[in-house]
Amino acid sequence: MAFSYPIWIDTHNPSYKNQFSKSMGVKSSASSNIKIGTSASNSYDFASMRVETAKANNGSRVYNFFVDDKLVKSAFYNNKLKDKMKIVYSEADKEEELKKEYFSKWKAEEEAKDQEFRNKRYAERLAVNG
């Protein structure tokens, strides 16, 4: 902390000559480190944030937002699609999205296994009981 503020944010953006600009556009990535305390000699790391962007193979642009190196939110942008922006908020949301997409497939597979087990048990009972 260079001044006596209770919160200090160091930013880093390699897209600019002055990598520590206050407001900025970002070409590939930017990061911020947040410190808390009362002075430069009494400050402690609190959190780090990072935002990155890259172009996907299908032409979409992918944006990822990290807090303390954990992915918190992703966005997929494709100007050629009707629904241009799709946002996924966390790993848990991604898991829920995948479950929705594959739930019927998984449910059908599970029901088929259960039915196969029931059929085997029924065949065994028939063999024993005649």
C-alpha positions as CSV (number, residue, x, y, z in Angstrom):
1,M,0.0,0.0,0.0
2,A,1.5,3.3,-1.1
3,F,-1.0,5.4,0.8
4,S,-3.0,5.0,4.0
5,Y,-6.2,3.4,2.6
6,P,-8.0,0.5,4.1
7,I,-8.2,-1.2,0.7
8,W,-5.6,-1.0,-2.0
9,I,-5.9,-2.6,-5.5
10,D,-2.8,-3.2,-7.7
11,T,-3.8,-3.8,-11.3
12,H,-1.7,-5.2,-14.1
13,N,-2.5,-5.1,-17.8
14,P,0.3,-6.0,-20.3
15,S,-1.6,-4.3,-23.1
16,Y,-0.5,-0.8,-22.2
17,K,2.8,1.0,-21.8
18,N,1.7,2.0,-18.3
19,Q,0.7,-1.5,-17.1
20,F,-0.9,-0.1,-13.9
21,S,-3.5,2.2,-15.5
22,K,-6.7,2.9,-13.6
23,S,-9.2,2.4,-16.5
24,M,-8.2,0.3,-19.4
25,G,-9.2,-2.0,-22.2
26,V,-7.8,-5.5,-22.2
27,K,-6.6,-7.5,-25.2
28,S,-5.8,-10.9,-23.6
29,S,-5.7,-10.7,-19.8
30,A,-5.7,-8.4,-16.8
31,S,-5.2,-9.1,-13.1
32,S,-5.7,-7.2,-9.8
33,N,-4.3,-8.0,-6.4
34,I,-6.3,-6.6,-3.4
35,K,-4.6,-5.8,-0.2
36,I,-6.3,-4.7,3.1
37,G,-4.9,-3.0,6.2
38,T,-4.1,0.5,7.4
39,S,-0.8,1.4,5.8
40,A,2.0,0.3,3.4
41,S,3.7,-1.5,6.3
42,N,0.5,-2.9,7.7
43,S,-1.2,-4.4,4.6
44,Y,-2.1,-8.0,3.8
45,D,-3.0,-9.9,0.6
46,F,-6.8,-10.3,0.6
47,A,-7.7,-11.6,-2.9
48,S,-6.6,-11.7,-6.5
49,M,-8.8,-11.4,-9.6
50,R,-8.0,-12.2,-13.2
51,V,-9.9,-11.9,-16.4
52,E,-8.8,-13.6,-19.6
53,T,-10.1,-13.9,-23.1
54,A,-9.2,-16.2,-26.0
55,K,-10.6,-17.3,-29.3
56,A,-12.1,-20.8,-29.5
57,N,-11.8,-23.1,-32.5
58,N,-15.4,-22.5,-33.5
59,G,-14.9,-18.8,-33.8
60,S,-16.4,-17.9,-30.5
61,R,-14.6,-15.8,-28.0
62,V,-14.3,-17.2,-24.5
63,Y,-14.0,-15.0,-21.4
64,N,-13.0,-16.4,-18.0
65,F,-13.1,-14.6,-14.6
66,F,-11.0,-16.0,-11.7
67,V,-11.0,-15.1,-8.0
68,D,-8.0,-16.5,-6.1
69,D,-7.2,-18.7,-9.2
70,K,-10.6,-20.4,-9.1
71,L,-12.9,-20.0,-12.1
72,V,-16.0,-18.1,-11.1
73,K,-17.7,-17.1,-14.3
74,S,-17.3,-17.8,-18.0
75,A,-18.9,-16.2,-21.0
76,F,-19.0,-17.4,-24.6
77,Y,-19.6,-14.8,-27.3
78,N,-20.3,-15.5,-30.9
79,N,-21.5,-12.6,-33.1
80,K,-22.8,-15.1,-35.8
81,L,-25.3,-16.8,-33.5
82,K,-28.8,-15.6,-32.6
83,D,-28.1,-15.9,-28.9
84,K,-24.7,-14.2,-29.0
85,M,-23.8,-14.4,-25.4
86,K,-23.9,-17.4,-23.1
87,I,-22.8,-17.0,-19.5
88,V,-22.0,-19.8,-17.0
89,Y,-21.5,-18.6,-13.5
90,S,-19.4,-21.3,-11.7
91,E,-18.2,-24.8,-11.8
92,A,-21.4,-25.9,-10.0
93,D,-23.5,-24.2,-12.7
94,K,-21.5,-26.0,-15.4
95,E,-22.2,-29.3,-13.7
96,E,-25.9,-28.5,-13.5
97,E,-25.9,-27.5,-17.2
98,L,-24.3,-30.8,-18.1
99,K,-26.7,-32.8,-15.9
100,K,-29.6,-31.1,-17.7
101,E,-28.1,-31.9,-21.1
102,Y,-27.3,-35.5,-20.4
103,F,-29.9,-36.3,-17.7
104,S,-32.3,-38.2,-20.0
105,K,-29.4,-40.2,-21.4
106,W,-28.1,-41.1,-18.0
107,K,-31.6,-41.9,-16.7
108,A,-32.3,-44.2,-19.6
109,E,-29.0,-46.0,-19.1
110,E,-29.7,-46.4,-15.4
111,E,-33.2,-47.7,-16.0
112,A,-31.9,-50.2,-18.6
113,K,-29.4,-51.5,-16.0
114,D,-32.1,-51.8,-13.4
115,Q,-34.4,-53.6,-15.8
116,E,-31.6,-56.0,-16.8
117,F,-31.0,-56.8,-13.2
118,R,-34.8,-57.4,-12.6
119,N,-34.9,-59.6,-15.7
120,K,-32.0,-61.7,-14.4
121,R,-33.6,-62.1,-11.0
122,Y,-36.9,-63.1,-12.5
123,A,-35.2,-65.7,-14.7
124,E,-33.4,-67.1,-11.6
125,R,-36.7,-67.3,-9.7
126,L,-38.4,-69.1,-12.7
127,A,-35.5,-71.6,-12.9
128,V,-35.8,-72.3,-9.1
129,N,-39.5,-72.4,-8.8
130,G,-40.3,-73.8,-12.2
